[in-house]
């Protein structure tokens, strides 16, 4: 009975706590400052520095992309040959049926 009582009382007591005032955590000078100036999007996203890739880097990247594409194509192929797949689809003779068939032959 006691563990159940404490399990009910502890959350209730925790709900009675007083939360700290978050308004006092901000410096009052922040409220007196102006909003930042709005600028056109083009000035923010303007042209950046030129890419730093060399032709050798681009060739290596293209070779890696080709190798990954070839690997993906290999992974998409079937793993099991069609003859083996047909044999597997035919199923397995259960041991009881096999013994019954052998008993009938004798």
C-alpha angles and dihedrals in degrees: 000000000000097000090051091049093052091044088059099039099048096062090046092052090046090055091058095064120114117243119227118254106257095190091071091055092071120080109247090226088070091067092056097052124100124249115261116266116264113234131186115271092240092065092052097046096037121148113299128207119304116271113270098217119120125214087256090056091049091049091049090049092050091049091050091049090051091049091050091048090051090049091050090051091051091050090053094060123095116268099201120062117241093247091054091045091053091049091049092047090054088066135217127292109242117237094242093053090046092053091047090051091049091047090053091053093055 
